[in-house]
Amino acid sequence: MYARLYSARANLTALCNDVAATRDVIIIRRRGAEPVALVAADELSSLMETAHLLRSPKNAKRLLKAISRAKSRALRP
């Protein structure tokens, strides 16, 4: 979802409530400036943790292998 800065400012409480309820990200467009994102704090924390864990190629490879193993076990009867 997108919002212009003046609209976001006027409706900030409603936008925050919407983001918290739906977990959607709202991109706020600003005239002459880079857009910014409104995201739920726990979603941001989760994204940052995931990025940290995947930053190391060795760790990323291990995590992806573990996910693959877990999925293959879940498919077995």
Backbone as ProteinMPNN parsed JSONL, in Angstrom:
{"seq_chain_A": "MYARLYSARANLTALCNDVAATRDVIIIRRRGAEPVALVAADELSSLMETAHLLRSPKNAKRLLKAISRAKSRALRP", "coords_chain_A": {"N_chain_A": [[0.847, -1.16, 0.0], [0.432, 2.274, -0.622], [1.029, 5.654, 0.401], [0.745, 9.178, 0.387], [2.832, 11.676, 1.863], [1.494, 13.897, 3.107], [-1.073, 12.874, 3.382], [-0.568, 10.611, 4.937], [0.346, 11.821, 7.27], [-1.97, 13.115, 8.134], [-3.564, 10.949, 8.674], [-2.279, 9.269, 10.477], [-2.677, 7.725, 12.876], [-4.709, 5.912, 12.106], [-3.388, 4.628, 9.984], [-1.253, 3.428, 11.367], [-2.69, 1.681, 13.042], [-3.803, 0.027, 11.08], [-1.498, -1.132, 9.925], [-0.511, -2.518, 12.155], [-2.586, -4.352, 12.549], [-2.852, -5.768, 10.111], [-0.324, -6.453, 9.265], [0.727, -5.495, 6.966], [2.892, -3.514, 4.88], [3.321, -0.057, 4.601], [4.192, 2.171, 2.183], [5.474, 5.323, 2.264], [5.307, 8.061, 0.322], [7.356, 10.809, -0.451], [7.571, 14.123, -1.485], [10.212, 15.001, -3.504], [11.997, 13.569, -1.973], [13.378, 10.522, -0.675], [11.287, 7.618, -0.538], [9.751, 6.252, 2.443], [9.15, 3.55, 4.782], [6.373, 2.297, 6.603], [6.146, 0.043, 9.062], [5.216, -2.749, 11.093], [6.656, -3.023, 14.32], [7.498, -5.543, 15.388], [7.56, -7.05, 13.066], [9.592, -5.762, 11.654], [11.732, -6.285, 13.387], [11.885, -9.074, 13.125], [12.558, -9.28, 10.386], [15.062, -8.025, 10.44], [16.499, -9.777, 12.093], [16.443, -12.105, 10.532], [17.898, -11.206, 8.287], [20.354, -10.798, 9.539], [21.034, -13.43, 10.305], [21.283, -14.629, 7.816], [23.349, -13.287, 6.671], [25.981, -14.276, 6.751], [27.439, -16.357, 4.41], [28.055, -19.065, 4.912], [26.523, -19.689, 7.196], [23.978, -19.146, 6.16], [23.756, -21.151, 4.229], [23.744, -23.442, 5.873], [21.37, -23.003, 7.338], [19.42, -23.021, 5.292], [19.685, -25.647, 4.383], [18.843, -27.002, 6.68], [16.173, -26.186, 6.804], [15.234, -27.378, 4.473], [15.603, -30.098, 5.139], [13.794, -30.291, 7.287], [11.362, -29.768, 6.005], [11.196, -31.979, 4.268], [10.928, -34.077, 6.052], [8.491, -33.463, 7.19], [6.767, -34.046, 5.163], [6.676, -36.763, 5.024], [4.733, -39.675, 5.813]], "CA_chain_A": [[0.0, 0.0, 0.0], [1.172, 3.525, -0.709], [0.377, 6.869, 0.894], [1.551, 10.396, 0.271], [3.197, 12.157, 3.19], [0.45, 14.738, 3.72], [-2.176, 11.985, 3.74], [-0.102, 9.782, 6.054], [0.388, 12.682, 8.459], [-3.346, 13.37, 8.566], [-4.213, 9.687, 9.059], [-1.228, 8.431, 11.049], [-3.212, 6.74, 13.82], [-5.406, 4.873, 11.339], [-2.376, 3.858, 9.256], [-0.552, 2.593, 12.346], [-3.611, 0.606, 13.43], [-3.911, -0.877, 9.932], [-0.237, -1.879, 9.83], [-0.456, -3.437, 13.291], [-3.604, -5.399, 12.398], [-2.724, -6.564, 8.884], [1.095, -6.75, 9.03], [1.123, -4.923, 5.677], [3.83, -2.396, 4.904], [2.838, 1.109, 3.87], [5.265, 3.009, 1.659], [5.086, 6.734, 2.304], [6.013, 8.819, -0.711], [7.624, 12.193, -0.055], [7.96, 14.942, -2.63], [11.612, 15.394, -3.528], [12.782, 12.796, -1.007], [13.254, 9.07, -0.77], [10.152, 7.056, 0.204], [10.032, 5.521, 3.675], [8.163, 2.499, 5.016], [5.747, 2.136, 7.911], [6.071, -1.404, 9.256], [5.055, -3.129, 12.498], [7.961, -3.173, 14.965], [7.917, -6.943, 15.484], [7.885, -7.484, 11.705], [10.919, -5.216, 11.375], [12.68, -7.051, 14.194], [12.013, -10.382, 12.486], [13.314, -9.087, 9.148], [16.453, -7.719, 10.781], [17.11, -11.006, 12.595], [16.642, -12.974, 9.37], [19.021, -10.658, 7.517], [21.575, -11.062, 10.304], [21.346, -14.857, 10.231], [21.63, -15.003, 6.442], [24.469, -12.457, 6.212], [27.126, -15.161, 6.536], [27.091, -17.392, 3.428], [28.139, -20.393, 5.529], [25.351, -19.842, 8.054], [22.804, -19.193, 5.282], [23.716, -22.491, 3.624], [23.32, -24.385, 6.92], [19.958, -22.771, 7.644], [18.596, -23.478, 4.17], [19.709, -27.116, 4.415], [18.001, -27.423, 7.803], [14.782, -25.977, 6.385], [14.942, -28.424, 3.49], [15.445, -31.363, 5.879], [12.551, -30.218, 8.066], [10.233, -29.893, 5.078], [11.116, -33.346, 3.744], [10.41, -34.92, 7.143], [7.079, -33.137, 7.39], [5.992, -34.642, 4.082], [6.594, -38.217, 5.206], [3.593, -40.077, 6.664]], "C_chain_A": [[0.902, 1.235, 0.0], [0.344, 4.66, -0.125], [1.312, 8.042, 0.65], [1.758, 10.951, 1.676], [2.092, 12.977, 3.843], [-0.74, 13.902, 4.151], [-1.801, 11.115, 4.941], [-0.093, 10.583, 7.351], [-1.019, 12.886, 9.02], [-4.024, 12.119, 9.116], [-3.259, 8.738, 9.774], [-1.764, 7.368, 12.003], [-3.896, 5.598, 13.089], [-4.408, 4.008, 10.574], [-1.622, 2.925, 10.198], [-1.424, 1.419, 12.789], [-3.74, -0.43, 12.326], [-2.665, -1.746, 9.806], [-0.147, -2.905, 10.952], [-1.421, -4.605, 13.118], [-3.334, -6.325, 11.221], [-1.312, -7.041, 8.596], [1.548, -6.286, 7.646], [2.127, -3.797, 5.904], [3.218, -1.264, 4.092], [4.05, 1.941, 3.467], [4.751, 4.443, 1.615], [5.959, 7.497, 1.32], [6.144, 10.268, -0.269], [8.133, 12.966, -1.263], [9.429, 15.352, -2.497], [12.498, 14.643, -2.554], [12.502, 11.31, -1.201], [12.025, 8.583, 0.01], [10.628, 6.345, 1.475], [8.914, 4.502, 3.887], [7.654, 2.544, 6.451], [5.497, 0.64, 8.072], [5.928, -1.686, 10.75], [6.428, -3.449, 13.098], [8.406, -4.627, 15.049], [8.229, -7.53, 14.114], [9.284, -7.005, 11.326], [11.986, -5.992, 12.13], [12.94, -8.418, 13.574], [12.826, -10.294, 11.197], [14.788, -8.828, 9.427], [17.183, -8.957, 11.294], [17.392, -11.969, 11.448], [17.822, -12.501, 8.536], [20.343, -10.934, 8.222], [21.989, -12.53, 10.173], [21.798, -15.282, 8.841], [22.829, -14.226, 5.903], [25.702, -13.3, 5.912], [26.728, -16.241, 5.535], [27.104, -18.803, 4.025], [26.907, -20.659, 6.395], [24.076, -19.943, 7.216], [22.653, -20.581, 4.672], [23.233, -23.525, 4.642], [21.84, -24.236, 7.235], [19.046, -23.276, 6.533], [18.569, -25.001, 4.079], [18.8, -27.641, 5.524], [16.524, -27.264, 7.466], [14.363, -27.06, 5.406], [14.727, -29.773, 4.176], [14.13, -31.379, 6.648], [11.332, -30.387, 7.171], [10.097, -31.318, 4.567], [10.6, -34.307, 4.81], [8.931, -34.678, 7.36], [6.209, -33.786, 6.326], [5.841, -36.148, 4.226], [5.425, -38.57, 6.12], [4.016, -40.58, 8.023]], "O_chain_A": [[1.998, 1.22, 0.56], [-0.886, 4.628, -0.155], [2.533, 7.897, 0.706], [0.944, 10.716, 2.569], [1.784, 12.77, 5.017], [-1.356, 14.186, 5.178], [-2.609, 10.907, 5.846], [-0.481, 10.077, 8.403], [-1.227, 12.834, 10.233], [-4.948, 12.212, 9.924], [-3.419, 7.521, 9.682], [-1.336, 6.215, 11.936], [-3.681, 4.433, 13.424], [-4.561, 2.787, 10.52], [-1.38, 1.765, 9.865], [-0.942, 0.291, 12.897], [-3.782, -1.629, 12.599], [-2.765, -2.956, 9.603], [0.254, -4.045, 10.717], [-1.103, -5.731, 13.502], [-3.559, -7.532, 11.316], [-1.116, -7.936, 7.774], [2.638, -6.646, 7.201], [2.193, -3.211, 6.984], [2.663, -1.492, 3.018], [4.836, 2.361, 4.316], [3.722, 4.73, 1.004], [7.179, 7.569, 1.467], [5.192, 10.877, 0.218], [9.026, 12.505, -1.974], [9.83, 15.968, -1.51], [13.641, 15.041, -2.33], [11.511, 10.917, -1.816], [11.752, 9.083, 1.101], [11.772, 5.896, 1.556], [7.863, 4.581, 3.251], [8.412, 2.799, 7.387], [4.733, 0.044, 7.313], [6.46, -0.946, 11.577], [7.262, -4.077, 12.445], [9.577, -4.922, 14.807], [9.075, -8.418, 14.005], [10.067, -7.756, 10.744], [13.031, -6.32, 11.568], [14.084, -8.867, 13.507], [13.686, -11.139, 10.945], [15.659, -9.351, 8.732], [18.352, -9.167, 10.969], [18.459, -12.581, 11.397], [18.655, -13.308, 8.124], [21.337, -11.267, 7.577], [23.163, -12.83, 9.956], [22.609, -16.198, 8.705], [23.276, -14.485, 4.786], [26.393, -13.059, 4.922], [25.771, -16.974, 5.781], [26.264, -19.634, 3.682], [26.32, -21.738, 6.328], [23.192, -20.74, 7.529], [21.548, -21.121, 4.608], [22.411, -24.383, 4.318], [21.132, -25.233, 7.383], [18.015, -23.891, 6.805], [17.539, -25.582, 3.734], [18.072, -28.613, 5.326], [15.714, -28.124, 7.811], [13.259, -27.596, 5.501], [13.793, -30.503, 3.845], [13.43, -32.391, 6.651], [10.378, -31.072, 7.539], [8.979, -31.818, 4.445], [9.897, -35.263, 4.484], [8.193, -35.609, 7.683], [5.031, -34.048, 6.567], [4.959, -36.742, 3.605], [5.152, -37.858, 7.087], [3.169, -40.95, 8.836]]}, "name": "protein", "num_of_chains": 1, "seq": "MYARLYSARANLTALCNDVAATRDVIIIRRRGAEPVALVAADELSSLMETAHLLRSPKNAKRLLKAISRAKSRALRP"}
